[in-house]
Amino acid sequence: MMDDEKKLAFINNSPHRQNTLKALQGTVKTPSNIGTEIGIKTAHVSKILGDFKKLNLVECINEEYRKGRIYRLTEDGEEILKKIK
């Protein structure tokens, strides 16, 4: 597992990762909602969310759904978000 500094560097290395994390601040959203909001394809958002899930930055709150999965920040995600430039 990455430490917070490495997670932060990983996120700051990509505007799409930064924007995806910011889009979840204080809310829950589907990948398509995030993609529309930040202007990237849903498939790209899904890949980012998968990476974030592995890093314990986001969680899917309806994992059993094939479509319309909803994501939110974890406590770790909230803490990392505070440190994003």
QUIPE-V357361 format. One record per helix or strand of 3 or more residues. SS is the DSSP state (a for helix, b for strand). FROM is the first residue (numbers start at 0). LEN is the number of residues. If there is no record, write none. Layout:
ss->SS from->FROM len->LEN
ss->SS from->FROM len->LEN
This chain:
ss->a from->3 len->9
ss->a from->14 len->9
ss->a from->30 len->8
ss->a from->41 len->13
ss->b from->57 len->3
ss->b from->70 len->3
ss->a from->74 len->9
